[in-house]
Amino acid sequence: MSCVIFLSRFDSFRCDAHHSEPQSGLRTEQSKRESRPAGIEEMQSFVTTSHGTLAVEQVGPGSLPLVLIHGNSTCRDVFRHQLTGQLSEHHRLIAFDLPGHGQSSDAPDPARTYTRPGLAEAVVELLEGLDVTEAVVLGWSLGGHIGIEMVPRFAGMRGLMVIGTPPVARNGMADGFQRSAHMQVAGQEHLSETEIQSFVDAIFGKSAEPFMQAAVARADGRFRKTLFEAARAGSGVDQRQIVEMSPTPLAVINGSDDRFVKLDYFDALAYANLWEGRCHRLAGLGHAPFWESPRDFNPILERFLLDIENDRARPC
């Protein structure tokens, strides 16, 4: 059973502040918070699940929500340009901090939660707590892998967009990911300040902001270690098989300069229902194109959402 505690609107946000117990009226700070479109209400809450207490942010109207899932050792504020942009004028957006990240608590049982299946189950519990029975899911990097894990677990998934997420088979990480020092850091329990800075720079480049380093420093180091150990052990669904068999509409978006993934791998898969019949590459952008250039990314997301809402993304 989930417990939802609603908070008064936060004046600001801080990715490095986490709490074992939700605190009503919590005051936090955020870097460069953008104003929302006029008349758009923001609601923040904590939802208690068996995987921990999760910090949730919701904005916008609409009956079909878009659930935003962030990546390894970041936080929900990476979706600032979506939460504060024109998308929120027409769509209900739900962003949250994964267990062990941001304002969410660390997992009470790391071995159970800090795996792709465990995280997918945590998101499904969260949606149950919010009374969400249908949704479109956007997952970035690890968030995309969580989204794919959700396909057989969440019957209400109307569509899935993945960004920087190679859908690899079990024990097939080398097929979709580049070998680099940055990938090694992504699975380390303990990180130095230099490693944190290097990791953030590799992901966000010149668009990086200070809250991102704080988010990596706050993240539970057991999360990274457990996640990669479980992946190497074959935990979770065969993600390549899922995208090649599931009729769920799938949008695949990448930056053309992504340093973490093998872009040609995406094009080699036989997707069951690939939105617009192709994988999209955004020129000159890296691993986080939605952050680096929302002007280029948000119209694509808007188009995908409208196709889902208007039932224009069925398999051929």
Buried (B, 14 or more C-beta within 10 A) or exposed (E): EBEBBEBEEBEEBBBBBBBEEBEEEBEBEBBEBEEBBEEBEBEBBBBBBBBBBBBBBBBBEBEBBBBBBBBBBBBBBBBBBBBBBBBBBBBBBBBBBBBBBBBBBBBBEBEBBBBBBBBBBBBBBBBBBBEBEEBBBBBBBBBBBBBBBBBEEBEBBBBBBBBBBBBBBBEBBEBBBBEEEBBEBBBBEEBEEEBBBBBBBBBBBEEBBEBBBBBBBBBBBBBBBBBBBBBEEEBBBBBBBBBBBBEBBBBBBBBEBBBBBBBEBBEEBEBBBBBBEEBBBBEEBBBBBBBBBBEBBBEBBBBBBEBBBEEEBEEE
